[in-house]
Amino acid sequence: MQARHPNLTLTACILASSLAFIDGSVTNVALPAIGADLHATPAELQWTINAYMLPLSALLLIGGAAGDHFGRRRLLVLGIALFTAASIACAVAADLTLLLAARAVQGIGAAILLPNSLATLGHAFTGEARGKAIGTWAGVGAIAGAVGPPLGGWLVDAIGWRAIFYVNVPVALAAIFIAMRYVEESAEGDLPLDLPGAAAATLALGAITWALTLWSSHHALDAPVAIGLVTGALAIGLFLWVEHARGDRAMMPVAMFGSRAFAGLTLLTFLLYGALGGVLLLLPYVLIQAGGYSALHAGFALLPMPLGMGIASRVMGKVTARIGPRWPLTIGPLIVAIGFALLLRVDAGAPYWTSVFPGALAIAIGMASVAAPLTTAVLASVDETHTGTASGFNSAIARTGGLIATAIAGAVIAAAGAGLVSAFHMGALAGAAAAALSGVTAYLTLGEIRKPTQPPEGSARTSLR
């Protein structure tokens, strides 16, 4: 049954998810200003990003499952409120420790609101209207991500880095008002929550991220790094054991990986979005620190990437409907790999239009070829009772890829002068290799997926990044 207020429901979900999408991109251009103001080292600056992404990637699945259990609208509003309170705490943080704590709470809020915004759409719309609503949600989310860097750069230059967190407040208040007044509640109260799985996943991601951050800043595989990696590996094993033991009650049912296509799409998402997250972090930092860009100009330098993705996503959705997802998901990442390789032209004195723009444009074209087909292809066709859990899985993989990339990126951030540009070039090459491998993975594993079909009324084919 269609929601009584479909357009207002869509508006509330877009406003809510835009908080997380904008915050995920706006902070990157503010890193140099935050570091200068709070006297943060390069390793500590990494944690400004990781403190947000760690709980976001680790708790997305449990956040979606909690919405299925307690009510999707209730959890949507809770996530928005938590995110907003944490944003205000970030804005007034007197030192780096308080900022990192507030960023972690922001990540928890985003992990709650993101899957429940998409699951709410899955419940509120049916049939063809559901696909259009999710397409609009994804397109506006991409545009919101595009607005983030230039908006953040302008705020940093004109007011200061703290202003980037205050802008969340009016958007959040509007989302809460519309959700409370017009969005209908939906829940499946008999679903159990996978708390042991969530705890094991959080421990695994936390240990591995901490170890990789130490390694990238110290450039040494010392005892703390080894302990962190071993702990993370053991926690991954524990997570897989817990999920296998819980069967269908797991937040990540292991049986899903019996599908060759699903396993391939998971690897593709991890590699491609990890590479993209790394370059979105490093490129503005290098442009500001080595190229002499202002924060505003560095923000505009990123604009072709998310803006091109948002504009072209609907077109690629139609193409995928005709030819299936295999070829777009093979060719798109290869174009992204070319874009990363073109970023080797970036250096301290090169003009934007010949050094940054060609690579950014190629990445935009390649990612536009990926976003809609990936959403269609991900094996997320589940019954109505698991829409929140399903919508969180692919996003968790994408965020985890970005989290690992950010931890490793400290090796670039820690460099200075000509060494910074050289280290960035190595990072661009690594991103190109990861993107190319994701394209090869799609070609080898997606042969069994044909042209997409309309999902039945009781299911939702959704993927969230």
Residue pairs with C-beta under 8 A, 6 or more apart in sequence:
1 126
2 124
2 125
2 126
2 129
3 9
3 123
3 124
3 125
3 183
3 184
4 182
4 184
5 182
5 183
5 184
6 124
6 125
6 129
6 133
8 178
8 182
8 183
9 120
9 121
9 124
9 182
9 183
9 184
10 121
10 124
10 133
10 136
10 137
11 178
12 76
12 117
12 120
12 175
12 178
12 179
12 182
12 183
13 76
13 117
13 118
13 120
13 121
13 137
14 117
14 136
14 137
14 140
14 141
15 171
15 172
15 174
15 175
15 178
16 76
16 79
16 80
16 113
16 114
16 117
16 172
16 175
16 179
17 113
17 114
17 117
17 118
17 137
17 141
17 144
18 140
18 141
18 144
18 171
19 80
19 83
19 84
19 110
19 113
19 168
19 171
19 172
19 175
20 56
20 83
20 110
20 113
20 114
21 141
21 142
21 144
21 145
21 148
22 144
22 145
22 147
22 148
22 151
22 167
22 168
23 52
23 87
23 106
23 110
23 148
23 168
24 52
24 53
24 145
24 148
25 145
25 148
25 149
25 152
25 280
25 302
25 306
26 148
26 149
26 151
26 152
26 164
27 48
27 49
27 52
27 152
27 164
28 49
28 149
28 152
28 280
28 281
28 284
28 285
29 149
29 152
29 153
29 156
29 284
29 288
29 295
29 298
29 299
29 302
30 152
30 156
30 161
30 164
30 295
31 45
31 48
31 49
31 284
31 285
32 285
32 288
32 289
32 295
33 156
33 160
33 161
33 295
34 40
34 45
34 48
34 99
34 161
35 41
35 42
35 44
35 45
37 160
37 161
38 93
38 95
38 96
38 99
39 96
40 48
40 96
41 217
42 217
42 410
42 413
42 414
43 213
43 214
43 216
43 217
43 410
43 414
44 96
45 413
46 213
46 216
46 217
46 406
46 407
46 409
46 410
46 413
47 100
47 213
48 96
48 99
48 100
48 103
49 281
49 406
50 209
50 213
50 403
50 406
50 407
51 100
51 101
51 103
51 104
51 107
52 103
52 104
52 106
52 107
52 110
53 107
53 399
53 402
53 403
53 406
54 104
54 107
54 202
54 205
54 206
54 209
54 403
55 104
55 107
55 108
55 111
55 202
56 107
56 108
56 110
56 111
56 114
56 399
57 111
57 205
57 396
57 399
57 400
57 402
57 403
58 111
58 198
58 201
58 202
58 205
58 206
58 396
59 107
59 108
59 111
59 112
59 198
59 202
60 111
60 114
60 115
60 392
60 393
60 395
60 396
60 399
60 464
61 115
61 194
61 197
61 198
61 201
61 251
61 252
61 389
61 392
61 393
61 396
62 111
62 193
62 194
62 195
62 197
62 198
62 251
63 75
63 79
63 111
63 112
63 113
63 114
63 115
63 116
63 388
63 392
64 115
64 116
64 119
64 387
64 388
64 389
64 390
64 391
64 392
65 191
65 193
65 194
65 251
65 388
65 389
65 392
66 75
66 112
66 193
66 388
67 74
67 75
67 76
67 112
67 115
67 116
67 119
67 187
67 388
68 119
68 187
68 188
68 191
68 385
68 386
68 387
68 388
68 389
69 187
69 188
69 189
69 191
69 192
69 193
70 187
70 189
71 185
71 186
71 187
72 116
72 119
72 120
72 123
72 185
72 186
72 187
72 388
73 116
73 120
73 179
73 183
73 184
73 185
73 186
74 185
74 187
75 112
75 113
75 116
76 112
76 113
76 116
76 117
76 120
76 179
76 183
77 176
77 179
77 180
78 112
79 109
79 110
79 111
79 112
79 113
79 114
79 116
80 109
80 113
80 172
80 175
80 176
80 179
81 109
81 172
81 176
82 105
82 108
82 109
82 112
83 106
83 109
83 110
83 113
83 168
83 172
84 109
84 168
84 169
84 172
84 173
85 105
85 109
86 102
86 103
86 105
86 106
86 108
86 109
87 102
87 106
87 165
87 166
87 168
87 169
87 172
88 165
88 166
88 169
89 98
89 101
89 102
89 105
90 99
90 102
90 103
90 106
90 162
90 165
91 162
91 163
91 165
91 166
92 162
93 99
93 102
114 392
114 395
114 464
115 388
115 389
115 391
115 392
115 395
115 464
116 388
117 137
118 134
118 137
118 387
118 391
118 462
118 464
119 186
119 387
119 388
119 391
119 460
119 462
120 183
120 186
121 130
121 133
121 134
121 137
121 462
122 130
122 134
122 384
122 387
122 391
122 460
122 462
123 184
123 186
123 384
123 387
124 133
124 183
124 184
124 186
125 132
125 133
125 134
126 457
127 454
127 457
128 454
130 460
131 454
134 375
134 462
135 313
135 314
135 317
135 372
138 313
138 371
138 372
138 375
139 310
139 311
139 313
139 314
140 310
141 310
142 306
142 307
142 309
142 310
142 313
142 371
143 306
143 307
143 310
145 306
145 310
146 302
146 303
146 305
146 306
146 307
146 309
146 310
148 299
148 306
149 284
149 298
149 299
149 300
149 301
149 302
149 303
150 296
150 299
150 300
150 302
150 303
151 164
151 167
151 299
152 164
152 295
152 299
153 294
153 295
153 296
153 297
153 298
153 299
153 300
154 295
154 296
154 299
155 161
155 163
155 164
155 167
156 163
156 164
156 295
156 296
157 294
157 295
157 296
188 384
188 385
191 385
191 386
192 249
194 242
194 243
194 246
194 249
194 250
194 251
196 242
196 246
197 239
197 242
197 243
197 246
197 250
197 251
197 252
198 251
200 235
200 238
200 239
200 242
201 235
201 239
203 231
203 232
203 235
203 238
204 232
204 235
204 236
204 238
204 239
205 232
205 400
205 403
206 232
207 228
207 229
207 231
207 232
207 235
208 228
208 229
208 232
208 233
208 404
208 407
209 403
209 404
209 407
210 228
211 224
211 225
211 226
211 227
211 228
211 229
211 231
211 232
212 228
212 404
212 407
212 408
213 407
213 410
214 222
214 224
214 225
214 228
215 221
215 225
216 407
216 408
216 409
216 410
216 411
216 414
217 410
217 411
217 414
218 225
219 411
219 414
240 254
242 250
243 250
243 251
243 252
243 253
243 254
244 250
244 254
247 253
247 255
248 255
251 389
252 393
256 262
256 379
257 263
257 266
259 379
260 445
260 448
261 377
261 379
261 445
261 446
261 448
261 449
262 378
262 379
263 445
264 441
264 442
264 444
264 445
264 446
265 329
265 374
265 377
265 378
265 379
265 394
265 442
265 445
265 446
266 394
266 397
267 438
267 441
267 445
268 329
268 333
268 374
268 438
268 439
268 441
268 442
269 374
269 378
269 394
269 397
269 398
269 401
269 438
269 465
270 397
270 398
270 400
270 401
271 401
271 434
271 435
271 437
271 438
271 441
272 333
272 336
272 370
272 401
272 434
272 435
272 438
273 397
273 398
273 399
273 401
273 402
273 465
274 400
274 401
274 402
274 404
274 405
274 434
275 336
275 340
275 401
275 405
275 430
275 431
275 432
275 434
275 435
275 438
276 336
276 363
276 367
276 402
276 431
277 401
277 402
277 403
277 405
277 406
278 402
278 405
278 406
278 408
278 409
278 427
278 430
278 431
279 340
279 343
279 363
279 427
279 428
279 431
280 302
280 305
281 405
281 406
281 409
282 409
282 412
282 413
282 424
282 427
283 298
283 301
283 302
283 343
283 346
283 356
283 424
284 293
284 295
284 298
284 299
284 301
284 302
285 412
285 413
286 346
286 412
286 420
286 421
286 424
287 293
287 297
287 298
287 301
287 346
287 356
288 294
288 295
288 298
289 416
289 420
290 347
290 348
290 417
290 420
290 421
290 424
291 346
291 347
291 348
291 349
291 350
292 348
293 301
301 352
301 356
301 360
302 360
303 360
304 357
304 360
304 361
304 363
304 364
305 360
305 363
305 364
305 367
306 364
307 364
308 361
308 364
308 365
308 367
308 368
309 364
309 367
309 368
309 371
311 368
312 364
312 365
312 368
312 369
313 368
313 371
313 372
314 372
315 368
316 328
316 368
316 369
316 371
316 372
316 373
317 372
317 373
317 376
319 328
319 373
320 328
320 372
320 373
320 376
320 452
321 376
321 451
321 452
322 451
323 451
324 449
324 450
324 451
324 452
325 373
325 374
325 376
325 377
325 442
325 446
325 449
325 452
326 442
326 443
326 446
326 447
326 449
328 369
328 370
328 372
328 373
329 369
329 370
329 373
329 374
329 377
329 439
329 442
329 446
330 439
330 440
330 442
330 443
330 446
331 369
331 439
332 366
332 367
332 368
332 369
332 370
332 373
332 439
333 366
333 370
333 435
333 436
333 438
333 439
333 442
334 366
334 435
334 436
334 439
335 362
335 363
335 365
335 366
335 369
336 362
336 363
336 366
336 367
336 370
336 435
337 366
337 431
337 432
337 433
337 435
337 436
337 439
338 362
338 366
338 432
339 358
339 359
339 360
339 361
339 362
339 363
339 364
339 365
339 366
340 359
340 363
340 428
340 429
340 431
340 432
340 435
341 359
341 428
341 429
341 432
342 358
342 359
342 362
343 356
343 359
343 424
343 425
343 428
344 425
344 428
344 429
345 354
345 355
345 356
345 358
345 359
346 355
346 356
346 359
346 421
346 424
346 425
346 428
347 355
347 421
348 418
348 421
350 356
359 428
366 435
371 465
374 394
374 463
374 465
375 461
375 462
375 463
376 452
376 461
377 446
377 449
377 452
378 393
378 394
378 461
378 463
380 390
380 391
380 393
380 394
380 460
380 461
380 462
380 463
381 390
381 455
381 459
381 460
381 461
382 389
382 390
382 459
382 460
383 458
383 459
384 458
384 459
384 460
387 460
387 462
390 460
390 462
391 460
391 462
391 463
391 464
392 464
394 463
394 464
394 465
395 463
395 464
395 465
398 465
399 465
409 427
411 423
411 427
412 420
412 423
412 424
412 426
412 427
415 422
415 423
452 461
455 461
